[in-house]
Amino acid sequence: MARPRIPDDRLRVWRQFLEVHAVVVGALEAELLEDRDLPLAWYDVLVALAEAPDRRLRMQDLARRVLFSRSGLTRLVDRMVAAGYVERVPCPDDRRGTFAVCTRAGLDVLRAASGVHLGGVHRHFDRHLTDDDVGALADALGRILAGEAGSGESGPAPGQGR
């Protein structure tokens, strides 16, 4: 297989994208941990469940939404169950299937953490963008997601970017 030639300016943008992702996610994680003692991964799980019908998702659907491996998500949900934020409910039409369900305590902690998280998204991401930037990024990222979804390769579920 021939190695594709990617122009330097495009590789530079790719590296910037990775660096921005790492910096912004690191800042959001640090703020949630400091202010609410809540890991960003827990916040993402709670958002995904809170947005789902009946605040529940099958474990494999949740794994796709939060970009975790199934085994990594199982361990994370185990810890969230122990904290009282999530419960597991057997799937009535599939004996092997399990739903993760957001509890009242999970909703409460999500509401309490939302201001911290959304404030961080504004400080570390949104405030640096003009309306034109937002339109251009939405268009470019949407094309990448649509192209990867059409390629048959696995990618993030729609609605990422909490």
C-alpha positions as CSV (number, residue, x, y, z in Angstrom):
1,M,0.0,0.0,0.0
2,A,1.4,3.4,-1.0
3,R,1.8,6.0,1.7
4,P,-0.4,9.0,1.0
5,R,1.3,12.3,0.6
6,I,-0.4,14.8,3.0
7,P,0.7,18.4,2.5
8,D,2.5,20.0,5.4
9,D,-0.2,22.6,6.1
10,R,-2.8,19.8,6.5
11,L,-0.5,17.8,8.8
12,R,0.0,21.0,10.8
13,V,-3.8,21.4,11.2
14,W,-4.1,17.8,12.2
15,R,-1.5,18.2,14.9
16,Q,-3.2,21.5,16.1
17,F,-6.5,19.6,16.2
18,L,-4.9,16.9,18.4
19,E,-3.2,19.5,20.6
20,V,-6.4,21.6,21.0
21,H,-8.3,18.5,21.9
22,A,-5.8,17.5,24.6
23,V,-5.5,21.0,26.1
24,V,-9.3,21.7,26.2
25,V,-10.2,18.2,27.5
26,G,-7.5,18.4,30.1
27,A,-8.7,21.8,31.3
28,L,-12.3,20.6,31.4
29,E,-11.3,17.5,33.3
30,A,-9.3,19.4,35.9
31,E,-12.1,21.9,36.5
32,L,-14.7,19.2,37.0
33,L,-12.4,17.3,39.4
34,E,-11.5,20.4,41.3
35,D,-15.0,21.9,41.6
36,R,-17.2,18.9,41.7
37,D,-14.9,15.9,42.3
38,L,-16.4,14.4,39.1
39,P,-14.3,12.9,36.3
40,L,-15.1,14.1,32.8
41,A,-15.8,10.5,31.7
42,W,-18.5,10.3,34.4
43,Y,-20.0,13.6,33.2
44,D,-20.1,12.3,29.6
45,V,-21.9,9.1,30.7
46,L,-24.4,11.1,32.7
47,V,-25.1,13.5,29.8
48,A,-25.6,10.6,27.4
49,L,-28.0,8.9,29.8
50,A,-29.8,12.1,30.7
51,E,-30.4,12.8,27.0
52,A,-31.6,9.2,26.2
53,P,-35.3,8.2,26.3
54,D,-36.2,7.1,29.9
55,R,-32.6,8.1,30.9
56,R,-31.4,4.6,29.8
57,L,-29.2,3.1,27.1
58,R,-28.0,-0.4,26.4
59,M,-24.3,-0.7,27.4
60,Q,-23.1,-1.1,23.8
61,D,-25.0,2.1,22.7
62,L,-23.6,4.0,25.7
63,A,-20.0,2.8,24.8
64,R,-20.4,4.2,21.3
65,R,-21.7,7.5,22.6
66,V,-18.9,8.1,25.1
67,L,-16.1,6.5,23.0
68,F,-15.2,3.8,25.4
69,S,-14.3,0.2,24.9
70,R,-17.0,-2.1,26.2
71,S,-14.7,-3.4,29.0
72,G,-13.6,0.1,29.9
73,L,-17.2,1.3,30.1
74,T,-18.1,-1.7,32.2
75,R,-15.5,-0.8,34.9
76,L,-16.5,2.9,34.7
77,V,-20.2,2.1,35.1
78,D,-19.3,-0.3,38.0
79,R,-17.8,2.7,39.8
80,M,-20.8,4.9,39.0
81,V,-23.2,2.3,40.3
82,A,-21.2,2.1,43.5
83,A,-21.5,5.9,43.8
84,G,-25.3,5.7,43.2
85,Y,-25.3,7.7,40.0
86,V,-26.2,4.9,37.6
87,E,-28.0,1.6,38.0
88,R,-28.0,-1.5,35.8
89,V,-31.4,-2.9,34.7
90,P,-31.7,-6.1,32.8
91,C,-33.1,-5.8,29.2
92,P,-36.5,-7.5,29.1
93,D,-36.2,-8.7,25.5
94,D,-32.5,-9.9,25.7
95,R,-31.4,-11.9,28.7
96,R,-27.8,-11.0,28.1
97,G,-28.5,-7.3,27.5
98,T,-28.2,-4.6,30.2
99,F,-29.4,-1.0,30.4
100,A,-27.4,1.7,32.2
101,V,-29.9,4.0,33.8
102,C,-29.2,7.5,35.3
103,T,-30.5,7.7,38.8
104,R,-32.0,10.8,40.6
105,A,-28.6,11.2,42.3
106,G,-26.9,11.0,38.9
107,L,-29.2,13.7,37.5
108,D,-28.5,15.9,40.6
109,V,-24.8,15.6,40.2
110,L,-25.1,16.3,36.5
111,R,-27.1,19.5,37.1
112,A,-24.6,20.6,39.7
113,A,-21.6,20.0,37.4
114,S,-23.2,21.5,34.2
115,G,-22.4,25.1,35.1
116,V,-18.7,24.2,35.7
117,H,-18.5,22.2,32.5
118,L,-20.3,24.6,30.2
119,G,-18.4,27.5,31.7
120,G,-15.2,25.7,30.9
121,V,-16.4,24.9,27.3
122,H,-17.0,28.7,26.9
123,R,-13.6,29.7,28.4
124,H,-11.4,27.1,26.7
125,F,-13.2,26.8,23.3
126,D,-16.2,28.9,22.5
127,R,-14.8,32.3,23.3
128,H,-12.0,31.9,20.8
129,L,-14.3,31.4,17.9
130,T,-16.2,33.9,15.7
131,D,-19.6,33.0,14.2
132,D,-17.8,32.3,10.9
133,D,-15.3,30.0,12.6
134,V,-18.2,28.0,14.1
135,G,-19.8,27.6,10.7
136,A,-16.6,26.5,9.1
137,L,-15.8,24.1,11.9
138,A,-19.3,22.6,11.9
139,D,-19.1,22.2,8.1
140,A,-15.6,20.6,8.1
141,L,-16.2,18.3,11.1
142,G,-19.6,17.3,9.7
143,R,-18.0,16.3,6.4
144,I,-15.4,14.2,8.2
145,L,-18.0,12.4,10.4
146,A,-20.3,11.8,7.4
147,G,-17.3,10.5,5.3
148,E,-16.2,8.2,8.0
149,A,-19.7,6.9,8.7
150,G,-20.0,6.1,5.0
151,S,-16.7,4.4,4.9
152,G,-17.8,1.5,7.2
153,E,-15.1,2.3,9.7
154,S,-16.3,2.8,13.3
155,G,-16.5,6.3,14.5
156,P,-18.2,8.3,17.2
157,A,-22.0,8.4,17.4
158,P,-23.8,11.5,16.3
159,G,-24.2,14.0,19.0
160,Q,-20.7,14.0,20.4
161,G,-19.2,17.1,21.8
162,R,-20.7,17.6,25.1
